[in-house]
Amino acid sequence: MARTKTPNPETPEPKPASCEVCRGTGEVSRTVQVGRKRRTVGHQTGLCLNCLGSGEAPE
């Protein structure tokens, strides 16, 4: 006879809240502009200074 699985008595830990600035990715992007008329040429990503790249909301 097959054994029945018993539920795990441990409850899973709640996920930490994600950072509002980077939405949990740890990176933010800025628009890069060049020239005298400041035309947009692309985006540059960098470390989120609010959560320091962890993606979790600071306390």
N, C-alpha and C positions, 0 to 999 in steps of 0.2 A: 504494500500500500504506500502511496506517495505521501511524503510529509507536506503539511501545509506551511506556508511561510508566515512567520509571525512578524508583525509590524515592528520597525525599529523604535525602541523607546525614546531615543534621543530626538529632540526636535532640531530641525536645521536652523543654523544661525541666520538672522535677518541680514539682508544685503545692506551694506552701508549706502547712505544717500550719495548720489552722484553730484559732482560739482556743477553749479549753475552756469558758470562761465564757459567751460569747455564741454559740457554735457557728458562728462565721464570719459572722454577720450584722452585727456592729458595734454592735448595740443590745441592751440588756437592759431588762426590764420589772419594775416594782415594783407591788405592790398598794397602792391608795389607799383609806384608811379615813377615815371622818368620823363625827362625833358623839361623845357621851359613852360610848356602848356600843361605839364603834369598829366600826361596820358597814362592810363592803366595798362600794365603789361602782364599782370598775373597776380598770384598769391604766394606768400611765403609763410610756412608754418613754423611755430616755435613752442617752447615749453609754456604751459599755463602757469602764471605766477600766483594764481589764487590757491591752487591745490598742489603746486610744485610737481606736476606731472603724474600724480598718483591717480587722479580721476575721482577721488573721494572728496566729499564736501568737508571743508575745514570746520572744526568745532568752535 
